[in-house]
Amino acid sequence: MVTRRAKKLLIVGWDAADWILIDAILARGKMPNLKRLIEAGVRADLATLEPKLSPLLWSSIATGKTADKHGILNFVEPTPEGDALRVSSSTTRSTKALWNILTQEQMRVNVIAWYASHPAEAISGVCVTNLFQDGEPGKTGVPWPIKQGTVHPEACSERIAARRVGVRDISRTAISQFIPAISQTRSDDTRPQTLAKQLARMRTVHGAALEVLNTNREWDCTMVFYETIDTVGHHFMEYFPPRMAHVSKDDARLYAEVMPRVYEAHDHALGELLAAAGADTTVLLLSDHGFHSGLERPVTRNLDPLDRAAVEASWHRPFGVLVMSGPGVAQGATVHSPTLLAITPTALALLGLSVGQDMDGRVLAEALAGSYERREIPSWDAVDGECGMHPADGRQDPFESADALKQLIDLGYMPSLEGNVQASIALARRESQANLAVVYMSTARPALAVPILEQLVKDNPDESRFVVNLGNCLLALREHSRAVALLTPFHQRHRENAEVGIQLVASLAQSGQLDEARRLADLLERSTPARPDLALAWGDLRSLLGQNREAAAHYERAKAHDAKEPRPSVGLARIALHDKCWDEAVEHCLDACEKRHLTPEAHDLLGVALAWLGDHAHAIQSFGHAVAMRPGLVDAHRFLVTLAEAEGDSAKAAAHSEAVAKLMADATLPPPPAELWGPAAFAASLLKT
């Protein structure tokens, strides 16, 4: 029997919303609507994907698939003719989104302002695209035309268009709610007008959402996307306390409250959405990534336009927010390390539908009320039926996106198109390829990324991020000699680049040049600033060099830099195991697991420590968690073979022996070096006893 847990499902996207700032605002007694959702449901950090770029991420949220599967790889893309750029469009997406699946299943679904949703698809409800608010005329009294393809069904266009808010509709009084001392701003200060533009866009999206909800009461799912926290953040987060070194005291005083009050405006809008949706609605509220608000904030002033996009993306923290609340959600449940790929599978489960086996995310079953029995189909893309997707020959006029392109230029995600359009198109192609390579890297497919990155490095030999990414792939593939050959000439030209220097040291060490690696590591630490964001990398490097005391110091610095990151604790656990301090290793592993349950290395090392302590039952449990999360952990399977034999479980020992044989037969890489506390040493110790 199919269990439908949610009568109606409301999915609300707040681009770049971050718990650090939200929790500070909640502590001040603000954001009451979000607080009520949290208290009635569950909250969690939502892990993002790489690269942390909104069109890719919101498309992954809507499909449950990584960007190489859904096809959206950049903010912009060349037109099919190759003579202009257009905003990445719904015609580019190569797989069904949640709204297509629901349409096919004859459920009513509304989509408002979702990234890469233009032109509107013929879904079973209302679709208002991400370009709906564009095209505002520059003069008063001039008509504001409705762009073709921004609303489906077209019959709703005029009614929804009436809810649009222009920049001139945002009064100075309204802006003063965000900039209380606006009367003290200079007449030539354009920042209040920049804020007015973003507020107008937010109010347009919100007005369209309320219009749809208030006039279409019968629906199964509604999805609404607000970009404003991200867009305002890129302009105003630098003024949030603590004051950044380049920000004047006057600017900090004038604009310090903009970001908290933007969050409060979102909470007010949330309250209106919830009232329009009804009390029987299940809510998923989420962001695609977080946004730095502390010491990690980058400085984006006086940058070359070609470099600014990468720096702007560095504002994004790897964890966004997730709140689940309402019918079908288990109040107070703990959600284990969710990623944004889990949203569509979980939405399908809430609505009683099967999950596609080709989806990369999982159902957050631990957050669902009652027991959950997973139902799967091979792929929703293989299911016939009208789903609203565009026909293969559907195309978008590239010039429709002019206003959206200007918005991206204003935010620094791309340089101006003025001048050489072909150069900008070439840049868009380059960045799309770079993003695809990062997708492969971050999903443990470095071999697929290598040829892409090799071409990028060949064409851009002094672009450090391409060199760093290619170096990471070669290290992952254990092609250390190739890595040394790649990194050495770049390091000689750019000795100030600490990331490349660290990679070169690691490559030298793993290619057998240990003395040279240690010499270079000492030189790098003396000659480069002590960056807290590189403390984890330095810990791993010193550990690789066998300098565990120095490594432990770096891991402690990394823990202080990011208290939620589990990897420093994993590094400390590894050092404790090397020193045969089993109890200490257990504590570090438990600390890592508490920070992020889905950390297979922590469960693996915990199993090692427990095995050496003689707690075989819990060691088996920990190794089981580890291989469930990452089946390719050969040494974990080897430990399980020995433990099963010691427990007299020949069937389990045989199963894990078979897993080891299969992994070794399939392996394209040489095995890692044996550790003195590894499975062979453990098996030998049992034989002695």
C-alpha positions, 0 to 999 in steps of 0.5 A, a space after each residue: 500500500 502506498 503511504 502518502 504522508 503529505 497532503 500538500 507539500 510546500 518547498 521554499 528555497 532561500 538561496 544562501 541562507 545560513 544557520 550561523 546568522 539565523 541562530 543569532 537572529 532567533 536568539 534576538 527573538 526574531 523570525 517567529 515563523 521559522 522558529 515555529 516550523 523548527 519547533 514542530 519539526 526538524 532542522 539540520 545542516 544541509 551539505 552542498 555540492 561542488 561547485 557551489 554555484 546556484 543554477 547547478 545546485 538548485 537544478 540538483 535540488 529539483 532533480 536529485 541528480 548531480 550536474 553532469 546528469 541534469 546538464 545545467 553547468 553554469 549561470 550562462 550558456 552559448 546559444 545554439 548558434 554560438 553568437 551570443 549568451 543566454 541564461 541557462 534555461 529549462 531547455 538545457 536540463 536533460 532530465 525530469 525535475 520534480 515538477 515534471 514527475 508530479 505532472 506525469 503522475 497527474 498531481 498538481 504542482 506550482 513552480 515559482 521563480 526556480 533557477 533555470 526554469 525559463 522558458 516555462 514548462 507546460 506542467 499541471 499547475 502554474 509555472 512562473 519562471 526565473 525571468 518573470 521579474 526582468 524587463 522593467 522599463 527605465 522610465 516611468 509611464 512606459 509599459 512593462 511587457 510580459 516576456 514570452 514564456 515566463 508564465 504557464 498557462 499563458 492565461 494567468 500572465 496578466 493576473 500574475 504580472 499585476 503583482 510585479 514590483 518595480 524598483 521605483 515602487 520601493 520607497 525610501 521609507 521601505 528601504 529605511 527598514 533595512 538601513 535605519 540611518 538612510 538619511 545619513 547616506 550621501 546623495 551619490 551612494 548607490 547602495 540604497 538603490 542596489 538594495 531597492 532593486 533586490 527588494 523589488 525582485 523579492 517582492 515580485 517573486 513573493 507576490 506571484 507566489 501568493 497570487 498562485 496560492 490564493 487563486 489555486 487552492 487545489 494543489 499537491 506541491 508548490 515550490 517557491 524560490 527566493 534569491 535575495 539572501 544571496 544577492 543582497 549578501 554579495 553586496 552587503 555582507 561585508 558590512 556585517 559585524 565584526 567589521 572587515 579591515 577594508 570597511 570604514 566605520 561609517 559604512 559599517 554603522 550605516 549598513 550593519 543591519 541590512 543582512 539580519 533585516 533581510 532574513 527577517 523580511 524572509 521570515 515575514 514572507 514565510 508567514 504569509 506563504 504558510 497562511 496561504 498554503 493552509 495548516 495541513 501543509 508539510 514544509 521543506 525549507 532549505 538553502 543550497 549553501 551557506 554564506 560566510 558572515 565571520 572572519 572567513 569573508 573574502 575581499 572582493 573589491 578591486 578585482 579583475 572581472 575574470 577573477 571575481 567570479 571565483 572569489 564571489 563563489 568563495 563567500 559560500 559556506 559548504 552547509 546550508 539550512 534544512 527545516 522539515 515540518 508538518 504532517 508526515 515529519 517526525 518532530 524532533 528527529 535527528 537527520 543524519 548528514 543530509 545533502 541537497 540531493 536528498 530533497 527530491 527523493 524525500 519529496 517523492 516519499 512524502 507524496 507517496 511516489 517511488 524514487 528513481 534508482 538513477 537519483 544520487 540522493 537518498 530519502 531522509 527516512 529518519 525524518 519521516 513519521 512512521 516506518 518507511 519502506 523504500 519504493 524504487 523505479 529504475 528511472 523516471 526518465 524512462 516512464 512515458 506520459 505527458 510531463 510538461 518538458 519542452 520538446 527537443 527542438 524547443 529554443 529560447 530567444 537569447 536576447 530575452 535574458 539581457 536583464 538577467 545577464 546584467 544582474 549576474 554582471 552586477 553580482 560579479 559572476 561574469 564580466 560585461 559583454 561589452 566588447 568582444 562577445 566571442 571572448 565572453 562566449 569562450 569564457 562561458 564555455 571554459 567555465 562550464 567545462 571547469 564546473 563539469 570537472 569539479 562535479 566529477 572530482 567532488 563525486 569521486 570520479 577524478 579520471 573523468 575530470 583529468 582530460 578536461 582539466 588537462 585541456 584547461 591547463 594547456 589553454 590557461 597555464 597560469 590559472 591556479 585553480 585549474 592547476 590545483 584541481 588537476 593536481 588533486 585529481 592526479 593525487 587521487 589517482 596516485 599518479 604522483 610523478 605526473 603531479 610533480 611534473 605538473 606542479 613543479 614549473 607552476 610553483 617555480 613561477 608562483 612561489 606565493 601560491 600555498 595550495 600548489 606548494 602543498 600539493 607539490 610537497 605531497 606529490 614529492 613525498 608519495 613519489 619517494 622523494 621524502 627528503 626534498 618534500 620535507 625541505 620544501 614543506 619547511 620552506 613553505 611554512 616559513 615563507 607563506 602566511 599562516 592561513 587558518 583555511 589551510 590548517 587542515 591541508 597542512 595537518 594532512 601534509 605533515 602526517 604524510 611526512 611522518 611528522 605527527 607532532 606538527 600534524 596534530 598542531 595543525 589539526 587543532 588549528 583546523 578545529 578552532 577554525 571550523 568547529 563543525 568540520 569532522 576531518 581534523 578529528 579524523 586526522 587526530 584519530 589517525 595519529 592516535 592510532 599510529 601511537 597505539 593510543 586506542 582510547 584517544 582514537 575512539 574519542 576523536 572518531 566519536 567527535 567526528 561522527 557527532 559533527 557529521 554522521 556520514 563520515 565513513 573514515 571516522 566509522 572506519 577508524 573507530 572500528 580499528 580502535 575498537 578492534 584493538 581494544 578487544 570490543 569486537 562487537 562494536 568494531 564490527 558495527 562501526 566497520 559495517 557503517 563504514 562500508 555501507 557508506 563507502 563500499 570500497 574501503 578494502 581495509 575495513 572489509 579485511 578487518 571484518 574478515 578477521 573479526 568474523 573468523 574470530 567470532 566463528 562466523 565463517 559465512 560473514 568472513 567469506 562474504 567480506 573475503 569475496 568483497 576484498 577479492 572483487 575490489 582488488 580485481 576491479 581496482 585500477 590503483 595500487 593499494 595504499 601502504 600497510 599501517 602498523 595498526 592496519 588489518 594485517 597487523 591486527 590479524 597477526 596480533 590475534 594469532 599471537 594471542 
